[in-house]
Amino acid sequence: MSWRELHRCEHDAVAALIANLYEDDPAPTPVSRDMALSTLARLDAEPLRGRVVVYDEGAGPVAYAILCAFWSNELGGEVCIIDELYAKPETRGRGIATGLIQGLVAGEMPWFRDAVAVELEVTPGNDRARALYQRLGFAPFKNTRMRLRRDTRPGA
């Protein structure tokens, strides 16, 4: 029972977990099953963009995380971004997310071992996740994230 990279044959199972995440914690923009499958296929084909990892208890994934990175001049190295992290409700409270985060921070996971920091976002109303992240040492930083989304629709 451990975190490992997603296998291509598990894309449908993880797409279902992604749907569960966005059902539990809706995003401003809906995330469809097709979008989830596209993300999984893209990261599978281009692992330099990021990795999808799963926690498997022997009967298939019960949790997943999307890990990406960027270089920070300010921090002097690579920053590992936990873009998404989700565990099935019945598996929560057993240390699955804690194990991933602590392993990433300690450089014990096979992904982003040289990262100088681990970063994530949490929805303001997700008190349980916020408490977990604070307990693990995460803290808000002074800069506010801002986003300008490109309109990539054909003909736009």
N, CA, C and O of each residue as an XYZ file, in Angstrom:
624
protein
N       0.841     -1.171      0.000
C       0.000      0.000      0.000
C       0.892      1.241      0.000
O       1.506      1.589      1.009
N       0.944      1.892     -1.152
C       1.805      3.067     -1.206
C       1.445      3.935     -2.400
O       0.647      3.555     -3.257
N       2.061      5.115     -2.430
C       1.919      6.018     -3.562
C       2.803      5.517     -4.688
O       3.935      5.090     -4.462
N       2.280      5.573     -5.898
C       3.018      5.158     -7.094
C       2.469      5.926     -8.284
O       1.432      6.583     -8.192
N       3.180      5.833     -9.402
C       2.706      6.502    -10.613
C       1.483      5.793    -11.173
O       1.337      4.576    -11.060
N       0.625      6.574    -11.770
C      -0.586      6.079    -12.409
C      -0.228      5.216    -13.614
O       0.664      5.556    -14.390
N      -0.936      4.090    -13.763
C      -0.795      3.252    -14.954
C      -1.859      3.663    -15.966
O      -2.967      4.045    -15.590
N      -1.519      3.582    -17.241
C      -2.447      3.986    -18.303
C      -3.797      3.269    -18.188
O      -4.833      3.868    -18.478
N      -3.801      2.010    -17.774
C      -5.047      1.248    -17.666
C      -5.947      1.754    -16.537
O      -7.089      1.309    -16.415
N      -5.449      2.674    -15.715
C      -6.221      3.204    -14.592
C      -6.816      4.588    -14.867
O      -7.410      5.191    -13.974
N      -6.663      5.089    -16.076
C      -7.160      6.431    -16.390
C      -8.651      6.571    -16.079
O      -9.056      7.581    -15.503
N      -9.464      5.603    -16.438
C     -10.902      5.702    -16.158
C     -11.180      5.771    -14.662
O     -12.017      6.558    -14.219
N     -10.482      4.952    -13.887
C     -10.688      4.946    -12.434
C     -10.304      6.286    -11.819
O     -10.998      6.791    -10.936
N      -9.207      6.856    -12.280
C      -8.776      8.145    -11.729
C      -9.665      9.273    -12.245
O      -9.908     10.236    -11.519
N     -10.150      9.179    -13.466
C     -11.113     10.178    -13.957
C     -12.354     10.192    -13.059
O     -12.928     11.256    -12.822
N     -12.771      9.035    -12.560
C     -13.902      8.973    -11.626
C     -13.545      9.651    -10.303
O     -14.384     10.338     -9.720
N     -12.317      9.470     -9.825
C     -11.887     10.156     -8.598
C     -11.849     11.668     -8.813
O     -12.226     12.436     -7.928
N     -11.393     12.088     -9.987
C     -11.373     13.519    -10.307
C     -12.792     14.076    -10.293
O     -13.026     15.163     -9.765
N     -13.732     13.344    -10.864
C     -15.138     13.774    -10.839
C     -15.627     13.906     -9.398
O     -16.363     14.837     -9.071
N     -15.220     12.980     -8.547
C     -15.613     13.050     -7.130
C     -15.043     14.299     -6.458
O     -15.727     14.957     -5.674
N     -13.784     14.620     -6.770
C     -13.178     15.832     -6.197
C     -14.003     17.060     -6.552
O     -14.331     17.873     -5.687
N     -14.337     17.186     -7.836
C     -15.046     18.381     -8.272
C     -16.518     18.375     -7.883
O     -17.176     19.414     -7.927
N     -17.030     17.228     -7.508
C     -18.375     17.161     -6.934
C     -18.338     17.657     -5.490
O     -19.205     18.417     -5.060
N     -17.318     17.214     -4.749
C     -17.156     17.601     -3.341
C     -16.715     19.051     -3.176
O     -17.119     19.726     -2.229
N     -15.891     19.521     -4.092
C     -15.261     20.841     -3.971
C     -15.265     21.505     -5.352
O     -14.231     21.566     -6.017
N     -16.431     22.003     -5.780
C     -16.565     22.516     -7.153
C     -15.583     23.634     -7.492
O     -15.276     24.492     -6.664
N     -15.105     23.600     -8.724
C     -14.214     24.635     -9.248
C     -15.060     25.711     -9.914
O     -16.218     25.465    -10.255
N     -14.494     26.907    -10.105
C     -15.233     27.967    -10.800
C     -15.636     27.562    -12.217
O     -16.672     27.989    -12.726
N     -14.803     26.733    -12.844
C     -15.081     26.232    -14.187
C     -15.292     24.728    -14.087
O     -14.447     24.032    -13.525
N     -16.396     24.206    -14.616
C     -16.634     22.765    -14.524
C     -15.510     21.943    -15.170
O     -14.931     22.351    -16.178
N     -15.218     20.806    -14.587
C     -14.212     19.899    -15.117
C     -14.938     18.629    -15.549
O     -15.480     17.897    -14.721
N     -14.939     18.381    -16.845
C     -15.650     17.220    -17.392
C     -14.762     15.981    -17.343
O     -13.553     16.071    -17.130
N     -15.376     14.844    -17.540
C     -14.648     13.578    -17.611
C     -13.658     13.628    -18.774
O     -12.532     13.147    -18.649
N     -14.068     14.201    -19.895
C     -13.174     14.312    -21.048
C     -11.960     15.170    -20.728
O     -10.847     14.857    -21.151
N     -12.167     16.250    -19.981
C     -11.040     17.099    -19.583
C     -10.089     16.319    -18.683
O      -8.870     16.400    -18.836
N     -10.655     15.562    -17.743
C      -9.832     14.763    -16.841
C      -9.015     13.736    -17.625
O      -7.813     13.592    -17.402
N      -9.663     13.035    -18.530
C      -8.960     12.030    -19.333
C      -7.889     12.669    -20.212
O      -6.826     12.084    -20.421
N      -8.162     13.860    -20.724
C      -7.184     14.583    -21.531
C      -5.957     14.940    -20.687
O      -4.824     14.797    -21.145
N      -6.181     15.398    -19.471
C      -5.074     15.720    -18.572
C      -4.242     14.480    -18.280
O      -3.013     14.524    -18.344
N      -4.905     13.381    -17.962
C      -4.185     12.146    -17.643
C      -3.353     11.674    -18.837
O      -2.205     11.260    -18.673
N      -3.936     11.737    -20.039
C      -3.216     11.316    -21.239
C      -2.028     12.234    -21.515
O      -0.951     11.772    -21.892
N      -2.231     13.527    -21.326
C      -1.154     14.494    -21.601
C       0.019     14.299    -20.654
O       1.173     14.304    -21.080
N      -0.276     14.125    -19.368
C       0.807     13.935    -18.403
C       1.480     12.579    -18.590
O       2.676     12.438    -18.336
N       0.724     11.591    -19.028
C       1.316     10.286    -19.324
C       2.287     10.404    -20.498
O       3.366      9.812    -20.478
N       1.901     11.165    -21.516
C       2.731     11.332    -22.708
C       3.896     12.300    -22.487
O       4.936     12.175    -23.133
N       3.726     13.261    -21.579
C       4.736     14.293    -21.357
C       5.033     14.426    -19.863
O       4.627     15.410    -19.245
N       5.732     13.458    -19.272
C       5.959     13.473    -17.824
C       6.759     14.666    -17.311
O       6.751     14.931    -16.109
N       7.447     15.388    -18.185
C       8.146     16.587    -17.723
C       7.161     17.669    -17.281
O       7.513     18.548    -16.493
N       5.937     17.605    -17.783
C       4.908     18.578    -17.384
C       4.396     18.307    -15.972
O       3.993     19.232    -15.267
N       4.411     17.059    -15.566
C       3.908     16.700    -14.253
C       3.640     15.213    -14.180
O       3.779     14.487    -15.165
N       3.256     14.777    -13.002
C       2.994     13.358    -12.758
C       1.653     13.203    -12.071
O       1.237     14.045    -11.274
N       0.990     12.112    -12.396
C      -0.199     11.724    -11.655
C       0.207     10.514    -10.839
O       0.693      9.520    -11.377
N       0.004     10.607     -9.542
C       0.344      9.509     -8.656
C      -0.918      9.034     -7.951
O      -1.852      9.806     -7.731
N      -0.932      7.768     -7.605
C      -2.103      7.184     -6.958
C      -1.684      6.425     -5.708
O      -0.558      5.942     -5.587
N      -2.626      6.341     -4.793
C      -2.451      5.486     -3.616
C      -3.307      4.261     -3.855
O      -4.520      4.359     -4.042
N      -2.667      3.117     -3.848
C      -3.333      1.863     -4.191
C      -3.264      0.932     -2.990
O      -2.190      0.674     -2.447
N      -4.415      0.439     -2.590
C      -4.469     -0.505     -1.470
C      -4.602     -1.944     -1.956
O      -4.986     -2.828     -1.190
N      -4.288     -2.176     -3.215
C      -4.324     -3.514     -3.756
C      -5.497     -3.790     -4.673
O      -5.457     -4.740     -5.455
N      -6.530     -2.987     -4.596
C      -7.714     -3.181     -5.447
C      -7.924     -1.981     -6.366
O      -9.034     -1.751     -6.847
N      -6.866     -1.222     -6.610
C      -6.962     -0.042     -7.460
C      -6.857      1.236     -6.651
O      -6.908      1.209     -5.422
N      -6.710      2.350     -7.343
C      -6.500      3.638     -6.674
C      -7.672      4.065     -5.782
O      -8.838      3.977     -6.166
N      -7.319      4.531     -4.578
C      -8.314      5.116     -3.670
C      -8.033      6.596     -3.449
O      -8.819      7.303     -2.819
N      -6.901      7.053     -3.976
C      -6.524      8.462     -3.871
C      -5.619      8.786     -5.061
O      -4.977      7.907     -5.635
N      -5.588     10.071     -5.412
C      -4.692     10.499     -6.488
C      -4.188     11.897     -6.174
O      -4.779     12.635     -5.386
N      -3.086     12.234     -6.809
C      -2.544     13.586     -6.739
C      -1.940     13.917     -8.096
O      -1.353     13.065     -8.763
N      -2.099     15.170     -8.482
C      -1.432     15.678     -9.676
C      -0.300     16.570     -9.187
O      -0.530     17.567     -8.502
N       0.924     16.200     -9.547
C       2.118     16.914     -9.115
C       2.762     17.588    -10.310
O       3.021     16.940    -11.324
N       3.019     18.869    -10.202
C       3.683     19.630    -11.262
C       4.793     20.440    -10.614
O       4.911     20.475     -9.389
N       5.596     21.085    -11.427
C       6.685     21.877    -10.864
C       6.921     23.131    -11.686
O       6.563     23.210    -12.861
N       7.527     24.094    -11.043
C       8.023     25.270    -11.746
C       9.303     25.714    -11.057
O       9.555     25.372     -9.902
N      10.091     26.467    -11.772
C      11.337     26.983    -11.224
C      11.070     28.337    -10.593
O      10.462     29.206    -11.217
N      11.514     28.520     -9.377
C      11.360     29.791     -8.684
C      12.720     30.442     -8.516
O      13.590     29.911     -7.825
N      12.903     31.592     -9.148
C      14.121     32.353     -8.942
C      14.212     32.814     -7.493
O      15.279     32.770     -6.881
N      13.081     33.257     -6.955
C      13.030     33.751     -5.574
C      13.475     32.687     -4.575
O      14.205     32.984     -3.630
N      13.035     31.445     -4.787
C      13.376     30.372     -3.856
C      14.647     29.630     -4.251
O      15.173     28.832     -3.475
N      15.134     29.892     -5.448
C      16.386     29.292     -5.886
C      16.285     27.826     -6.254
O      17.232     27.064     -6.059
N      15.137     27.431     -6.786
C      15.021     26.035     -7.193
C      13.617     25.684     -7.636
O      12.740     26.535     -7.779
N      13.447     24.394     -7.845
C      12.171     23.863     -8.296
C      11.177     23.809     -7.139
O      11.524     23.463     -6.010
N       9.937     24.161     -7.453
C       8.849     24.086     -6.482
C       7.888     23.004     -6.969
O       7.448     23.028     -8.118
N       7.571     22.071     -6.101
C       6.600     21.028     -6.428
C       5.216     21.544     -6.058
O       4.962     21.910     -4.911
N       4.336     21.568     -7.037
C       2.961     22.000     -6.826
C       2.085     20.757     -6.721
O       2.093     19.909     -7.613
N       1.342     20.653     -5.649
C       0.307     19.630     -5.570
C      -0.931     20.288     -6.158
O      -1.653     21.007     -5.468
N      -1.167     20.034     -7.440
C      -2.256     20.694     -8.150
C      -3.606     20.161     -7.688
O      -4.553     20.928     -7.515
N      -3.696     18.862     -7.491
C      -4.914     18.253     -6.967
C      -4.511     17.110     -6.055
O      -3.525     16.414     -6.297
N      -5.295     16.934     -5.001
C      -5.093     15.824     -4.073
C      -6.465     15.404     -3.586
O      -7.217     16.220     -3.054
N      -6.791     14.139     -3.766
C      -8.115     13.649     -3.383
C      -7.999     12.212     -2.895
O      -7.299     11.393     -3.491
N      -8.687     11.925     -1.816
C      -8.808     10.562     -1.306
C     -10.290     10.270     -1.102
O     -11.049     11.137     -0.668
N     -10.690      9.054     -1.416
C     -12.082      8.665     -1.195
C     -12.446      8.920      0.259
O     -11.625      8.694      1.148
N     -13.669      9.387      0.517
C     -14.065      9.720      1.890
C     -13.825      8.595      2.900
O     -13.415      8.858      4.031
N     -14.073      7.370      2.510
C     -13.914      6.264      3.459
C     -12.456      5.967      3.805
O     -12.186      5.194      4.724
N     -11.505      6.578      3.072
C     -10.082      6.354      3.360
C      -9.451      7.524      4.113
O      -8.285      7.450      4.502
N     -10.189      8.576      4.316
C      -9.626      9.775      4.958
C      -9.355      9.532      6.438
O     -10.010      8.718      7.088
N      -8.376     10.258      6.943
C      -8.029     10.143      8.349
C      -7.064      8.998      8.638
O      -6.792      8.691      9.798
N      -6.550      8.370      7.590
C      -5.632      7.234      7.774
C      -4.196      7.592      7.417
O      -3.327      6.720      7.418
N      -3.934      8.860      7.113
C      -2.567      9.294      6.837
C      -2.120      9.179      5.399
O      -0.929      9.308      5.117
N      -3.040      8.938      4.478
C      -2.668      8.781      3.075
C      -2.101     10.091      2.522
O      -1.004     10.098      1.963
N      -2.825     11.188      2.671
C      -2.350     12.488      2.180
C      -1.118     12.941      2.959
O      -0.169     13.471      2.380
N      -1.139     12.732      4.261
C       0.004     13.105      5.094
C       1.268     12.389      4.618
O       2.332     13.001      4.532
N       1.157     11.108      4.312
C       2.311     10.344      3.844
C       2.883     10.896      2.555
O       4.101     10.988      2.397
N       2.003     11.265      1.629
C       2.474     11.840      0.370
C       3.199     13.154      0.621
O       4.315     13.361      0.145
N       2.561     14.032      1.367
C       3.141     15.356      1.588
C       4.456     15.259      2.354
O       5.443     15.887      1.970
N       4.478     14.490      3.419
C       5.714     14.356      4.185
C       6.823     13.719      3.348
O       7.989     14.098      3.460
N       6.453     12.752      2.513
C       7.439     12.127      1.636
C       7.995     13.094      0.603
O       9.188     13.070      0.302
N       7.125     13.952      0.057
C       7.586     14.963     -0.892
C       8.512     15.964     -0.216
O       9.571     16.295     -0.748
N       8.112     16.445      0.954
C       8.907     17.443      1.677
C      10.279     16.876      2.064
O      11.285     17.583      2.005
N      10.312     15.609      2.457
C      11.568     14.980      2.874
C      12.416     14.501      1.696
O      13.544     14.049      1.893
N      11.889     14.593      0.479
C      12.623     14.108     -0.682
C      12.671     12.596     -0.759
O      13.553     12.032     -1.406
N      11.724     11.932     -0.099
C      11.701     10.468     -0.063
C      10.866      9.862     -1.183
O      10.974      8.666     -1.454
N      10.045     10.659     -1.830
C       9.239     10.173     -2.944
C      10.086     10.247     -4.213
O      11.012     11.056     -4.284
N       9.791      9.429     -5.206
C      10.616      9.449     -6.421
C      10.359     10.639     -7.340
O      10.976     10.739     -8.401
N       9.465     11.535     -6.955
C       9.119     12.667     -7.809
C       9.585     13.958     -7.148
O       9.396     14.159     -5.949
N      10.198     14.833     -7.951
C      10.590     16.173     -7.516
C      11.446     16.145     -6.244
O      11.237     16.933     -5.322
N      12.394     15.237     -6.216
C      13.260     15.076     -5.035
C      14.096     16.306     -4.735
O      14.464     16.541     -3.584
N      14.402     17.102     -5.766
C      15.240     18.277     -5.558
C      14.439     19.539     -5.284
O      15.008     20.628     -5.205
N      13.129     19.407     -5.139
C      12.293     20.588     -4.913
C      12.706     21.302     -3.629
O      12.985     20.669     -2.610
N      12.741     22.624     -3.699
C      13.094     23.427     -2.523
C      11.855     23.793     -1.712
O      11.968     24.298     -0.595
N      10.673     23.538     -2.274
C       9.425     23.842     -1.565
C       8.303     22.998     -2.169
O       8.387     22.541     -3.309
N       7.274     22.811     -1.385
C       6.041     22.164     -1.839
C       4.933     23.180     -1.640
O       4.835     23.807     -0.585
N       4.100     23.342     -2.656
C       3.051     24.362     -2.622
C       1.735     23.728     -3.042
O       1.711     22.775     -3.821
N       0.648     24.265     -2.519
C      -0.681     23.800     -2.901
C      -1.686     24.904     -2.682
O      -1.395     25.919     -2.050
N      -2.881     24.688     -3.217
C      -4.005     25.596     -2.991
C      -5.051     24.840     -2.197
O      -5.135     23.613     -2.263
N      -5.837     25.579     -1.455
C      -6.960     24.975     -0.742
C      -8.139     25.938     -0.834
O      -7.991     27.147     -0.662
N      -9.301     25.379     -1.106
C     -10.513     26.193     -1.177
C     -10.779     26.790      0.206
O     -10.666     26.083      1.207
N     -11.131     28.082      0.282
C     -11.331     28.719      1.585
C     -12.300     27.974      2.513
O     -12.105     27.983      3.728
N     -13.321     27.341      1.973
C     -14.293     26.655      2.815
C     -13.945     25.222      3.159
O     -14.701     24.560      3.870
N     -12.814     24.725      2.670
C     -12.433     23.335      2.931
C     -11.626     23.275      4.230
O     -10.403     23.139      4.220
N     -12.350     23.381      5.343
C     -11.711     23.468      6.658
C     -10.888     22.238      7.010
O      -9.818     22.354      7.608
N     -11.381     21.062      6.643
C     -10.658     19.829      6.978
C      -9.293     19.802      6.283
O      -8.277     19.512      6.915
N      -9.276     20.104      4.992
C      -8.008     20.114      4.257
C      -7.092     21.217      4.772
O      -5.893     21.000      4.947
N      -7.651     22.392      5.015
C      -6.849     23.508      5.525
C      -6.184     23.130      6.855
O      -5.008     23.425      7.066
N      -6.924     22.489      7.736
C      -6.371     22.072      9.035
C      -5.236     21.062      8.834
O      -4.208     21.142      9.507
N      -5.418     20.124      7.922
C      -4.364     19.144      7.632
C      -3.112     19.855      7.143
O      -2.016     19.595      7.639
N      -3.268     20.746      6.177
C      -2.105     21.410      5.603
C      -1.397     22.281      6.641
O      -0.168     22.327      6.669
N      -2.141     22.958      7.476
C      -1.517     23.769      8.527
C      -0.787     22.884      9.534
O       0.298     23.233      9.999
N      -1.380     21.744      9.869
C      -0.746     20.802     10.794
C       0.583     20.292     10.212
O       1.517     19.991     10.955
N       0.656     20.198      8.878
C       1.873     19.727      8.218
C       2.888     20.848      7.980
O       3.969     20.601      7.446
N       2.544     22.077      8.374
C       3.494     23.180      8.281
C       3.253     24.173      7.163
O       4.000     25.144      7.042
N       2.237     23.963      6.340
C       1.930     24.935      5.289
C       1.375     26.206      5.923
O       0.673     26.164      6.933
N       1.703     27.322      5.310
C       1.191     28.615      5.775
C       0.930     29.487      4.557
O       1.601     29.343      3.536
N      -0.036     30.387      4.656
C      -0.260     31.316      3.549
C       0.996     32.166      3.334
O       1.741     32.429      4.279
N       1.227     32.592      2.091
C       2.342     33.500      1.869
C       1.810     34.844      1.425
O       0.655     34.956      1.015
N       2.643     35.858      1.505
C       2.183     37.233      1.348
C       1.609     37.542     -0.027
O       0.694     38.357     -0.143
N       2.124     36.914     -1.054
C       1.642     37.212     -2.408
C       0.287     36.566     -2.643
O       0.019     35.467     -2.157
N      -0.552     37.244     -3.379
C      -1.851     36.717     -3.759
C      -1.743     36.159     -5.168
O      -1.183     36.798     -6.059
N      -2.279     34.976     -5.360
C      -2.286     34.411     -6.712
C      -3.341     35.131     -7.532
O      -4.436     35.425     -7.053
N      -2.994     35.403     -8.752
C      -3.928     36.028     -9.679
C      -3.915     35.196    -10.952
O      -2.936     34.508    -11.242
N      -5.002     35.259    -11.710
C      -5.085     34.453    -12.927
C      -5.804     35.244    -14.004
O      -6.808     35.908    -13.744
N      -5.284     35.165    -15.198
C      -5.946     35.676    -16.389
C      -6.031     34.495    -17.332
O      -5.019     34.034    -17.860
N      -7.213     34.021    -17.537
C      -7.399     32.827    -18.353
C      -7.524     33.197    -19.826
O      -8.320     34.062    -20.191
N      -6.738     32.540    -20.665
C      -6.806     32.737    -22.111
C      -8.053     32.053    -22.634
O      -8.426     30.980    -22.160
N      -8.680     32.657    -23.585
C      -9.818     32.034    -24.262
C      -9.249     31.222    -25.412
O      -8.816     31.776    -26.422
N      -9.253     29.904    -25.252
C      -8.642     29.030    -26.246
C      -9.665     28.308    -27.104
O      -9.336     27.352    -27.807
N     -10.906     28.769    -27.044
C     -11.936     28.151    -27.892
C     -11.661     28.469    -29.348
O     -11.241     29.580    -29.672
N     -11.894     27.504    -30.233
C     -11.700     27.765    -31.672
C     -12.528     28.963    -32.129
O     -13.712     29.065    -31.809
N     -11.905     29.856    -32.870
C     -12.590     31.012    -33.418
C     -12.737     32.175    -32.455
O     -13.279     33.218    -32.820
N     -12.265     32.009    -31.238
C     -12.414     33.092    -30.241
C     -11.335     34.129    -30.415
O     -11.295     35.110    -29.673
